[in-house]
Amino acid sequence: MKDHLGRPLVAVTGIGLVTPLAWGREANWAAIVAGKSGISRIRRFPVDKLRTIIAGTVELPEEAAGGPPVSSAIRVERMAAAAVEEALAQAALGEPGAFPGPLMVGMPPVEMEWPQRFELARQANGNGAYTAITQVATGRTDIYETFLFGGVGERLAARFGTRGAPIALTTACATGASAIQMAVEAIQRGESDAAIALGADGSVQPEAVIRFSLLSALTARNDDPEGASRPFEKSRDGFVMSEGAAALVLESLEHATARGATVLGIVSGCGERADSFHRTRSNPDGHAIIGAMRNAITDAGLAPTDIGYVNAHGTSTPENDRMETLGMRAVFGDAPPPISSNKSMLGHTLSAAGAIEAALSLLTIRDQVLPPTINHHEPDPAVTLDVVPNVARKVSGLKHVLSNSFGFGGQNVCLVVSAAP
């Protein structure tokens, strides 16, 4: 059970999902197919005088019951754990607390947030300087362990009993796809028969919203939260920040078949390309985006004509959607396949996006339904693509999907997922 390069085929046997739409794979998929939006006004912190006051938020049970908001690092860990638990339950692989493979964790950079800084500044007699707060933070293992970048992965690895040291990584908006790529390559190299790959992000907090706003990256369509994210549409004016998590249980196809597992699909190709052109913008010639797409298709042993649908990066920013259109035309020519953006419903889940969209791509193949790009009211004449506007589309014979993830800093990863053999 090898691919065209003699590597083990890598199967997906478990999927877990958490998004602003729902906790759980099937509830999320039903909402996506129905074209529901998960975007609303931010309620977990004051938004007075902020330019953007909407987002896709995932509230933890204790927050929904009226408790105070938790930090982003804690939110990431809780969502990630829920996604992994759901994926493991579906895969039925290993014993509780003993998974037979490594963990690849895609997550956002973490740092102390304003509540912790304000607390430490008060203890330092109102001095908020870095040197002052670090002095009073001496011995605060709770802060250290919460905001240690590798800490989330270490705790998840201990909880699920994964093997070896967990790998925590961040490649901006391509992070979730990078985690999947690393897990796939570990199995292809024969280092393990199985792995867990996940992407998670819970960054809707004041400082992050302000920073993205200062980059002029966010929409300010505050009066219409559900209609604010409109990828490929003429009036698009920025993305909507969002949160979520997705986990995939990956195995060599041989291993999955030998134990009688249900194979949900194959991760048949991974492609990456970086351009290092700008902190946020892609190179205008699109060579890295085009290269990542082509690399993924080639890695899968396919031709562009084999791809039946593209799950877009589709952020709803003027720049990104224009560049993705350029990439689609360069790779697929005058007859590109349909493309649609889950972000029209979910917003941009940042570090989680690549994993969430790969999971939804697998469900697209499973049910032979293309998710819609909602809020597509006025087509952009410069976007000459079939974006599956507003309503999901039933198809037949769909075998291969390309999922695009294009990150800040020119970090681009594309995945090809395929139907089970």
Secondary structure, 3 states (H helix, E strand, C coil): CECCCCCECEEEEEEEEEECCEECHHHHHHHHHCCCCCCEECCCCCCCCCCCCEEECCCCHHHHCCCCCCCHHHHHHHHHHHHHHHHHHHHCCCECCECCCCEEEECCCCCCCHHHHHHHHHHCCCCCCHHHHHHHCCCCHHHHHHHCCCHHHHHHHHHHCCCCCCEEECCHHHHHHHHHHHHHHHHHCCCCCEEEEEEEECCCCHHHHHHHHHCCCECCCCCCHHHCCCCCECCCCCECEECEEEEEEEEEHHHHHHCCCCCCEEEEEEEEEECCCCCCCCCCCCHHHHHHHHHHHHHCCCCHHHCCEEECCCCCCHHHHHHHHHHHHHHHCCCCCCEECCHHHHCECHHHHHHHHHHHHHHHHHHCEECCECCCCCECCCCCCCCCECCCEECCCCCEEEEEEEEHHHEEEEEEEECCC
